[in-house]
Amino acid sequence: MFVTNVLVAGSVVFTGASYLVQHARQKTALARVGSGQESPAPSVVVVGDERPAQQTKQYSLLSAASLGFATGGLFFPALTYVSIPLTVYTTVPILDAGIRALFDEQRLKPSVVSSALLLSLLLTDRYLPAAALSWLHHTLREFGQRVEALVQQFQFEEGSKLLDLLRQLGGGTPQTVWLVTETGEVNVPFANVKIGDVLVVSKGEVIPVVGTVLSGQASLNLALLTQSNQLAEVGVGDSVPPMAMVQSGRITVRVESLRG
């Protein structure tokens, strides 16, 4: 179809021109930095198919709509013509990513393969497979970004916990603790804890106060106090010292004295 070929050709030209303009700007900026006319800006690394999560979600939704219209076109041909501009539009970022991967990184990444397949499908008027491929590419990209965000969040949380533990092992106090309130257990800054409060201490955590066990049972590692791997079993009514690590179990402790 002539109109489709024009749209595809226009997308390729637009993507290529955008890449060349940005590449020229980068070279100009580097030349100015090298000549001392400008101070170097913070380095930004463009990695192929990486785009902001919100933009990726937008393309994923548009490609899903395009796939829906293309599928409906099997029964109502007019819907196919609605899907064509959507498919072409969602193809542009894939082409952009493919060009960057091929020329900047000189690597054969999925975006390069997807670009070639999409162009061949659109130019041969196979709109449904093109829409399906565009939807699959953006959906997988969105899924990958979500997984990456979850991994980064997990690493940040685990890193924070490790730093907090190391701070306590060095004699410091934790940043936050779990406090028992009328509405349940609440994570609060340690600075807000006062005598008489009830804290929850679980496996792997260091007891930050002098207190009495109100509920639960636990094995405490007293290595930080006795310089040995001695374990002490504690239960309801037992006193617990600061700097004791809960080896196993879970206890609630009424605060009797805060560490200075």
LINKAZI-V917700 format. One record per helix or strand. SS is the DSSP state (a for helix, b for strand). FROM is the first residue (numbers start at 1). TO is the last residue. If there is no record, write none. Layout:
SS&FROM&TO / SS&FROM&TO
This chain:
a&2&34 / a&53&72 / a&78&103 / a&110&123 / a&127&169 / b&176&181 / b&184&189 / a&190&192 / b&198&202 / b&206&206 / b&209&221 / a&223&226 / b&231&234 / b&239&240 / b&245&258
